[in-house]
């Protein structure tokens, strides 16, 4: 039997995601029309012999209640949200709920970060992991040398794939092979976490008896029950024949900013073409608007037949798209109204916002730049014939003049 755990973090972690995280926890923000966490969950649901999926985080329980019950029914896999009272770090959070996770007596435990976007090749990882015979296998990918320092950089044996060296976000370049935040472990991982806690306590005790200065630095350190998987567990276990790597050659991105969520929405839409084409607009041969692949339109949204939509557009519930509107590379959230002949490009339009006739809401499409896309928060009104370029507009604002490269507070 197999259990999957998805780390969803909590409110303080989502600050780079503002203003979108003001309304909804980041893991529930829609990508390709489905909550971010839906994509790893649906990948987990395809693992043979999966007994249970746990989401571990420190958001309020009620924020996830509706979603977990709906998705459990839909996928016929029990999905449960487990709430930490405060952050314990990625390994500490897992350890906190060890009794729940071990209840099913699993032979293997998948552990996934919620904020990564990839094809989640989980069954292939499981096969590779069984062949290696170690305690854990990490999904890894090659990225450009310039971007590698935002991630855990690692060195693996080219023949055996053993993890030989691991450094989390190093200041000087180590390797262009990075940690994707997707793992499979045997239950021995809990023993490794326990050992790490014990060693930390021993070190702290030793310091306490040696010098006053050390005592001060020890008390300033992280809380005793806070442990990070990468720095505190993976790093020290490298080169000990315990950890192995599985390299993906498919797509992989990390979703820390709204710009990246727009990019990842497009990657998931493209994946739907292979995995769930029924979710894509145009697949049912309706007499609707002109669609340029790939596009998701919620069944309750109303799109005028003369509108032209796509590529990479996702339109959520009850949105209304007027005659002659043109939408390219954007996420349109619930209850948005886009009036006649408005244009939206490389933008995210927040819940209940309205865009006036002949208006233009646009970003340049640099997903990594702070103002590379335009973001309208909840209930923003853009009046008729107004142009908004590369800007972030906080909730409840009305724009009656054009703006460019601005953050409207
Ligand atoms: N429940 C819970 N509790 N979740 C947490 C906590 C915690 O205390 N701290 C972090 N997480 C979750 C985050 O929401 C995220 O899904 C995951 O754990 C990892 O978050 P971080 O520890 O903040 O690391 P990171 O995202 O900056 O980098 C990690 O992931 C990269 C891949 O995306 C590292 O493992 C990198 O090496 C890796 O490249």
Boltz pocket constraint, residues with backbone or C-beta under 6 A from the ligand:
constraints:
  - pocket:
      binder: B
      contacts: [[A, 7], [A, 8], [A, 9], [A, 10], [A, 13], [A, 56], [A, 57], [A, 58], [A, 84], [A, 86], [A, 87], [A, 88], [A, 89], [A, 90], [A, 93], [A, 112], [A, 113], [A, 114], [A, 115], [A, 116], [A, 150], [A, 151], [A, 152], [A, 153], [A, 168], [A, 169], [A, 178], [A, 179], [A, 180], [A, 181], [A, 228], [A, 230], [A, 254]]
      max_distance: 6.0
